C-alpha cells in the first residue's frame, strides 16, 4: 500500500502540464480500454495533451487543481473545471475532467480533489456543479458516492465514435466541499 501522507491538493501551475498530460493518457488507457477504440487510445500522446491543457490553463474562467505526491515530486491526479458549457442554465459550474492514476484509487484523493473544486467554485460564486461521465465508465459510482445525482443523458464524440454519457449534478457546493473531510 502506498503512503499518502505527502499528497497536496493545490492549484496546477504550468510546470505541472507534462505530468497532467501523462496522468490523462495513462488514465484513459487504463480506464477506457474496451470502451473507446484501441486505435484512438494508442494514438494519444502526452505531448498533444500537454498542448491541449496549456490552452485550457490559459482559458478565462477555467481552473485546474493538481494532486501532487510531494515525496515523489509528481502530479498523480488533477481536476479541470469552470463555468458550465452547453448545459441548461440551471448548471453554473462544470467539472470538465477528473483523473487520478489508478494506483491511487480508493485512498480518498479523488474525493479530496472534488471537495477542493467545490470549495473554489463556492469562492467564485458558484452554486451548483455538474460533470459529464461516460455511461460505460467503470468509475461512475464514484460520483454517486459523493452525492451527485444523474440529471440527464447525452452523447459525446470521441475519435470516430459517439458514446453515451450521463450528466451528474451536485446541488449543494457547501455540502460537497465538506463531504468526507473529517474522515
C-alpha positions as CSV (number, residue, x, y, z in Angstrom):
1,X,0.0,0.0,0.0
2,X,1.3,3.4,-1.0
3,X,1.7,6.1,1.7
4,X,-0.4,9.1,1.1
5,X,0.9,11.3,3.9
6,X,2.6,13.7,1.5
7,X,-0.1,14.4,-1.0
8,X,-1.0,18.1,-1.6
9,X,-4.1,19.3,-3.4
10,X,-3.2,22.7,-4.9
11,X,-3.8,24.9,-8.0
12,X,-2.0,23.5,-11.0
13,X,0.9,25.5,-12.5
14,X,2.5,25.5,-15.9
15,X,5.3,23.3,-14.7
16,X,2.7,20.5,-14.0
17,X,1.5,20.3,-17.6
18,X,3.6,17.3,-18.8
19,X,2.6,15.4,-15.6
20,X,-1.1,16.3,-16.0
21,X,-0.9,15.1,-19.6
22,X,0.8,11.9,-18.6
23,X,-1.9,11.3,-15.9
24,X,-4.6,11.8,-18.6
25,X,-3.1,9.5,-21.1
26,X,-2.3,6.8,-18.6
27,X,-5.8,7.0,-17.0
28,X,-7.6,7.0,-20.3
29,X,-5.7,3.9,-21.4
30,X,-6.3,2.1,-18.2
31,X,-10.0,3.1,-17.7
32,X,-11.4,3.3,-21.2
33,X,-9.8,0.3,-22.9
34,X,-12.7,-1.7,-24.3
35,X,-15.0,1.4,-24.2
36,X,-13.1,3.7,-26.6
37,X,-11.3,2.3,-29.7
38,X,-7.8,1.0,-29.0
39,X,-6.5,2.9,-32.0
40,X,-7.7,6.2,-30.5
41,X,-6.2,5.4,-27.1
42,X,-2.9,4.2,-28.5
43,X,-2.6,7.3,-30.7
44,X,-2.9,9.6,-27.7
45,X,0.3,11.4,-26.8
46,X,1.5,13.2,-23.7
47,X,2.8,16.0,-25.8
48,X,-0.5,16.6,-27.5
49,X,-2.4,16.5,-24.2
50,X,0.2,19.0,-22.7
51,X,-0.5,21.4,-25.5
52,X,-4.3,21.0,-25.0
53,X,-4.1,21.5,-21.3
54,X,-1.8,24.5,-21.7
55,X,-4.6,26.1,-23.7
56,X,-7.1,25.1,-21.1
57,X,-5.0,26.5,-18.3
58,X,-4.9,29.9,-20.1
59,X,-8.7,29.9,-20.9
60,X,-10.5,32.6,-18.8
61,X,-12.8,31.0,-16.2
62,X,-11.2,27.6,-16.4
63,X,-9.2,26.3,-13.4
64,X,-7.1,23.2,-12.6
65,X,-6.3,21.6,-9.3
66,X,-3.4,19.1,-9.0
67,X,-2.9,16.3,-6.6
68,X,0.8,16.2,-6.1
69,X,2.8,13.5,-4.4
70,X,5.3,15.6,-2.6
71,X,7.6,12.7,-1.8
72,X,8.0,11.7,-5.5
73,X,7.7,15.3,-6.9
74,X,5.0,14.4,-9.4
75,X,1.3,15.1,-10.1
76,X,-0.8,11.9,-9.6
77,X,-4.2,13.4,-10.4
78,X,-6.0,16.6,-11.5
79,X,-9.3,18.3,-11.9
80,X,-10.2,20.8,-14.6
81,X,-13.3,22.9,-14.0
82,X,-15.0,26.2,-14.6
83,X,-18.2,27.8,-15.9
84,X,-20.7,25.3,-17.3
85,X,-20.6,24.8,-21.1
86,X,-23.6,24.0,-23.1
87,X,-26.0,22.6,-20.4
88,X,-29.2,24.2,-19.3
89,X,-28.7,27.5,-17.3
90,X,-29.5,25.7,-14.0
91,X,-25.9,24.5,-14.0
92,X,-23.4,27.2,-13.3
93,X,-20.1,25.2,-12.8
94,X,-18.8,22.2,-14.6
95,X,-16.2,19.6,-13.7
96,X,-14.7,19.1,-17.1
97,X,-12.1,16.5,-16.2
98,X,-11.2,14.4,-13.1
99,X,-8.4,11.9,-13.4
100,X,-6.3,10.1,-10.8
101,X,-3.7,7.4,-11.6
102,X,-5.3,4.0,-11.0
103,X,-2.8,3.0,-8.3
104,X,-4.1,5.9,-6.2
105,X,-7.8,5.0,-6.4
106,X,-9.5,4.2,-3.2
107,X,-7.4,6.4,-0.9
108,X,-9.8,9.4,-0.9
109,X,-7.7,11.5,-3.2
110,X,-10.4,11.8,-5.9
111,X,-12.9,13.0,-3.2
112,X,-10.3,15.5,-2.0
113,X,-9.9,16.9,-5.5
114,X,-13.7,17.2,-5.9
115,X,-14.0,18.9,-2.4
116,X,-11.3,21.4,-3.5
117,X,-13.1,22.1,-6.7
118,X,-16.4,22.6,-4.9
119,X,-14.8,24.9,-2.4
120,X,-13.2,27.0,-5.1
121,X,-16.4,27.1,-7.1
122,X,-18.2,28.4,-4.0
123,X,-15.5,31.1,-3.5
124,X,-16.0,32.3,-7.1
125,X,-19.8,32.5,-6.8
126,X,-20.8,29.0,-8.0
127,X,-23.9,27.4,-6.6
128,X,-24.0,24.0,-8.3
129,X,-21.7,21.7,-10.1
130,X,-22.2,19.0,-12.8
131,X,-20.0,16.6,-14.7
132,X,-20.5,14.6,-17.8
133,X,-19.4,10.9,-17.3
134,X,-19.2,8.2,-19.9
135,X,-22.1,5.8,-19.3
136,X,-19.8,2.8,-19.5
137,X,-17.1,4.4,-17.2
138,X,-16.5,1.8,-14.6
139,X,-15.9,4.6,-12.0
140,X,-19.3,6.2,-12.4
141,X,-20.4,5.1,-9.0
142,X,-17.7,7.4,-7.5
143,X,-19.8,10.5,-8.4
144,X,-22.9,8.9,-6.8
145,X,-21.0,8.1,-3.6
146,X,-20.1,11.8,-3.4
147,X,-23.9,12.7,-3.6
148,X,-24.2,13.5,-7.3
149,X,-27.5,12.6,-9.0
150,X,-28.0,11.7,-12.6
151,X,-29.9,14.5,-14.3
152,X,-29.5,14.0,-18.0
153,X,-28.0,11.9,-20.8
154,X,-26.2,12.9,-24.0
155,X,-23.7,11.7,-26.5
156,X,-20.1,12.8,-27.0
157,X,-17.8,12.2,-29.9
158,X,-14.5,10.5,-29.2
159,X,-12.5,10.0,-32.3
160,X,-14.9,8.4,-34.8
161,X,-17.2,7.1,-32.1
162,X,-20.3,8.6,-30.5
163,X,-20.6,7.5,-26.9
164,X,-23.4,7.7,-24.3
165,X,-22.7,9.9,-21.3
166,X,-24.6,10.8,-18.1
167,X,-24.7,14.3,-16.5
168,X,-24.3,14.2,-12.8
169,X,-25.2,17.2,-10.6
170,X,-24.4,18.4,-7.1
171,X,-26.9,20.9,-5.9
172,X,-25.1,22.0,-2.7
173,X,-21.5,23.0,-3.1
174,X,-21.2,23.7,0.7
175,X,-22.1,20.1,1.5
176,X,-19.9,18.8,-1.3
177,X,-16.9,20.8,-0.3
178,X,-17.2,19.4,3.2
179,X,-18.0,15.8,2.1
180,X,-15.9,13.3,3.9
181,X,-13.5,16.0,5.1
182,X,-13.4,14.6,8.6
183,X,-12.6,11.1,7.5
